[in-house]
Amino acid sequence: MLIGPGQGCGILSTVRLCPPATARHCDLATARGVTILAVAVLLAGGCAARANPARHEAPGAGAAAAGAASAPAAASAAPSAAAVAGHGGTPAAGSHTAPAAPRQLITVTGASYRATYATLTAYRRTSHGWRRLFGPWTARIGRNGFAPPGLKREGDGRTPSGSFSLLYIFGAGPNPGFRLHYRQLHPYDYWDDDPASPRYNEWVDSLHASPGADPEPMDVSAYYDGVVIGYNTARTPGLGSAIFLHLNIGIATAGCVTLPPGELLPLLRWLNPARSPQIRMGVR
């Protein structure tokens, strides 16, 4: 969205490392040559972009260290019913309440409301209870930590607390095999994070509609793989927008949750709409 201080989950469109038509196939040496400059620019902005990862590569060392993501780990402590429903059973104001009985659950837990790192773990519901499949992994969250339940606001640099559905996956190029509904990025795609706009907190095709003032560009490298978190689906002006789980470059965000590709991609491939995937975020 060519962000000003602390809007949405913004990424400066100036960090695109290649022209849109060739970004996924550009020379890696060229990408590395501008990485330092890109990071410097992003330190003043919101969520982080990174050089184009290989979307079809095998999970990296992070996934292997987490305990062979392709096979369930030993059963861990089951999330409580209140935890699945949301912190205190109350989702963030103006947000979409996730299904009551998810069978896939991602938890993102911070040590305090000011922490900018959080622990991400993914569970599958079985006939014997919750079984941990991924993590625990270290994720980056908002540069100002977590917002308490109901207190997330546009531009505050905080990640919302609560339980939310995972709506659809997005990325560059055709769907490589994700099961959750997939939307491909194009240069004309933006996320509307203008509270005064009628399309606030929506993905907008700018060829057919206005995405509001200073919209969030979607065709940037950090969004080459990600999933939309169902926060503020009522689109209440000012409660926050553009909350995703997406690729990171190791710095805090303006409200999103980020993982490196070796962890994010196996997680996205695992998501199954038939299992009502849900994400629970907040302080332990």
C-alpha positions in Angstrom: 0.0 0.0 0.0 3.1 2.3 -0.2 2.6 2.6 3.5 2.9 5.5 5.8 3.8 4.8 9.4 2.0 1.7 10.7 -0.8 1.1 8.2 -2.1 -2.5 7.6 0.5 -5.1 7.1 2.2 -3.1 4.4 5.1 -3.9 2.1 6.7 -1.2 0.0 6.2 -2.1 -3.7 9.7 -0.7 -4.4 11.3 -3.8 -3.1 10.1 -6.0 -6.0 13.3 -7.5 -7.2 12.3 -8.3 -10.8 9.6 -7.2 -13.3 6.3 -8.8 -12.5 6.3 -11.1 -15.5 9.7 -12.6 -14.6 10.0 -12.2 -10.9 9.6 -15.9 -10.2 12.4 -16.8 -12.6 15.0 -14.0 -12.2 18.7 -14.8 -11.6 19.4 -15.6 -7.9 22.7 -13.7 -8.0 20.8 -10.6 -9.0 18.4 -11.1 -6.2 21.1 -11.5 -3.7 22.8 -8.4 -5.0 19.9 -6.2 -3.9 18.8 -8.0 -0.7 20.7 -5.7 1.6 19.2 -2.6 0.0 15.7 -4.2 0.2 16.1 -5.0 3.9 17.2 -1.4 4.6 14.1 0.0 2.9 11.8 -2.4 4.7 13.1 -1.5 8.2 11.1 1.6 7.9 8.0 -0.2 6.7 5.7 -3.0 7.7 5.7 -6.7 6.8 8.9 -7.9 5.2 9.5 -9.0 1.6 12.2 -11.4 0.6 13.8 -12.7 -2.5 11.7 -15.1 -4.5 11.8 -18.6 -2.8 11.5 -21.8 -4.8 7.9 -22.9 -4.2 8.4 -26.5 -5.2 11.6 -27.2 -3.3 11.6 -29.7 -0.5 11.1 -28.3 3.1 14.3 -26.8 4.4 16.2 -27.4 7.6 13.7 -25.5 9.7 11.0 -28.1 8.9 13.4 -31.0 9.4 14.5 -29.6 12.8 10.8 -29.4 13.8 10.6 -33.1 13.7 9.9 -34.4 10.2 6.9 -32.4 9.2 5.6 -35.1 7.0 4.9 -37.4 10.0 3.0 -36.6 13.2 5.2 -35.8 16.2 4.4 -37.3 19.6 1.1 -36.1 21.0 1.4 -32.8 22.9 -0.8 -31.2 25.4 -4.2 -30.7 23.8 -5.3 -27.1 23.4 -8.2 -26.4 25.7 -11.7 -25.7 24.5 -11.4 -22.1 25.6 -8.1 -21.8 23.7 -9.7 -23.1 20.5 -12.6 -20.7 20.8 -10.3 -17.8 21.5 -8.7 -16.1 24.4 -11.3 -16.2 27.1 -13.7 -17.4 24.5 -14.0 -13.9 23.0 -12.7 -13.3 19.4 -11.4 -9.8 18.5 -14.1 -7.2 17.9 -15.3 -7.0 14.3 -13.6 -10.3 13.4 -14.8 -13.5 11.9 -15.3 -16.2 14.5 -13.7 -19.4 13.4 -15.7 -22.7 13.2 -16.6 -24.2 16.5 -15.0 -27.6 15.7 -11.7 -27.2 13.7 -9.7 -30.3 13.0 -6.6 -28.3 12.0 -5.4 -25.7 14.5 -2.4 -23.3 14.3 -1.5 -21.5 17.5 0.7 -18.4 17.6 1.6 -17.6 21.2 3.6 -14.7 22.5 5.3 -14.4 25.9 3.9 -10.9 26.4 1.9 -8.3 24.6 5.0 -6.4 23.7 7.0 -9.4 22.3 7.6 -9.3 18.6 8.5 -13.0 18.4 5.9 -15.8 19.0 5.9 -19.6 19.0 3.9 -21.2 16.2 2.7 -24.8 16.5 0.2 -26.7 14.3 -2.1 -29.5 15.5 -4.4 -32.1 14.0 -7.5 -33.3 15.7 -7.6 -37.1 15.9 -9.9 -39.6 17.6 -7.4 -39.5 20.5 -7.2 -35.7 20.8 -4.9 -33.1 19.4 -1.6 -34.2 17.9 1.2 -31.8 17.1 2.3 -32.0 13.4 4.5 -28.8 12.9 6.6 -26.8 15.3 7.2 -25.3 17.7 8.7 -22.7 15.3 9.7 -19.1 15.9 7.4 -16.7 14.0 7.7 -12.9 13.7 4.6 -10.8 14.5 3.7 -7.1 14.8 6.5 -4.6 15.5 4.4 -3.6 18.6 3.5 -7.1 19.6 0.0 -8.5 20.1 -3.1 -6.3 20.6 -5.3 -7.5 23.5 -8.5 -9.1 22.3 -10.8 -6.5 20.7 -8.2 -3.7 20.7 -6.5 -4.1 17.3 -6.6 -0.9 15.3 -5.5 0.2 11.8 -1.9 1.3 11.8 -1.0 0.3 15.4 1.6 -2.2 14.3 0.1 -5.0 16.4 -1.1 -8.5 15.6 -4.7 -9.2 16.6 -5.5 -11.7 19.3 -8.3 -14.2 18.9 -9.3 -17.3 16.9 -9.9 -16.9 13.2 -10.6 -19.0 10.1 -7.9 -19.3 7.4 -9.8 -18.0 4.3 -7.6 -18.7 1.2 -4.0 -19.0 0.1 -2.4 -16.6 -2.4 0.8 -16.6 -4.3 2.8 -16.0 -7.5 2.0 -18.2 -10.4 -0.5 -21.0 -10.8 -1.6 -23.1 -7.7 1.3 -25.5 -7.1 -1.0 -28.0 -5.3 -2.5 -26.2 -2.2 -5.9 -27.6 -1.2 -7.3 -24.4 0.4 -8.8 -22.1 -2.2 -6.0 -20.3 -4.1 -5.7 -16.8 -5.6 -2.9 -15.9 -8.0 -1.1 -12.5 -7.6 -1.1 -10.0 -10.5 0.5 -6.5 -10.8 -3.0 -4.9 -10.6 -4.0 -6.6 -7.3 -4.1 -4.5 -4.1 -5.4 -4.9 -0.6 -7.6 -1.9 0.4 -6.6 -0.7 3.8 -8.3 2.7 3.6 -10.9 2.9 6.4 -12.8 5.5 4.4 -13.1 3.2 1.4 -16.2 1.0 0.6 -13.8 -1.9 -0.1 -11.9 -1.6 3.2 -10.1 -4.9 4.1 -10.7 -6.5 0.8 -8.5 -7.8 -2.1 -9.2 -5.5 -5.0 -8.5 -5.9 -8.7 -7.6 -2.3 -9.5 -8.6 -2.8 -13.2 -12.2 -3.0 -12.2 -12.5 -1.1 -8.9 -10.7 1.5 -6.7 -8.6 0.0 -3.9 -8.8 3.2 -1.8 -6.0 5.6 -0.8 -2.5 4.2 -0.7 -3.5 0.6 -1.1 -1.3 -2.4 -0.2 0.4 -3.9 -3.3 -0.1 -7.7 -3.4 2.4 -8.5 -6.2 5.5 -8.3 -4.0 8.0 -11.0 -3.0 6.9 -11.5 0.6 3.4 -12.4 -0.7 4.6 -15.0 -3.2 3.1 -17.5 -0.7 0.7 -16.7 2.1 -2.8 -17.2 3.6 -5.4 -14.7 4.5 -6.4 -14.7 8.2 -10.1 -14.1 8.7 -9.7 -11.0 10.9 -12.2 -8.2 10.6 -14.2 -9.9 7.9 -17.1 -7.5 8.9 -14.8 -4.8 7.5 -15.5 -2.5 10.3 -13.6 0.8 9.5 -10.4 1.3 11.6 -10.3 -2.2 13.2 -7.4 -3.3 11.1 -6.8 -4.9 7.7 -4.5 -7.1 5.6 -3.7 -9.7 8.3 -1.9 -12.6 6.7 0.4 -15.5 7.5 3.2 -15.2 4.9 6.9 -15.3 4.1 9.3 -13.3 6.1 12.8 -11.8 6.0 13.4 -12.0 9.7 12.0 -8.6 11.0 8.8 -7.7 12.8 5.7 -6.9 10.8 2.9 -4.3 10.9 0.4 -6.9 12.1 1.0 -10.1 10.1 2.5 -13.4 11.2 5.5 -14.6 9.2 7.6 -17.7 8.8 10.6 -18.6 6.5 9.7 -20.6 3.4 11.0 -23.9 4.7 8.4 -23.8 7.4 5.6 -21.9 5.7 5.3 -23.9 2.5 4.8 -27.3 4.2 2.2 -25.7 6.5 0.3 -24.2 3.6 0.3 -27.6 1.8 -1.1 -29.2 4.9 -4.2 -27.0 5.2 -7.4 -28.7 4.1 -10.7 -26.9 3.8 -12.5 -30.2 4.8 -10.8 -29.9 8.2 -12.0 -26.3 9.0 -8.5 -24.9 9.6 -8.3 -22.2 12.2 -5.6 -20.0 13.7 -5.5 -18.9 17.4 -3.2 -15.9 18.2 -2.4 -14.1 21.4 -0.4 -14.2 24.7 -0.2 -17.4 26.7 
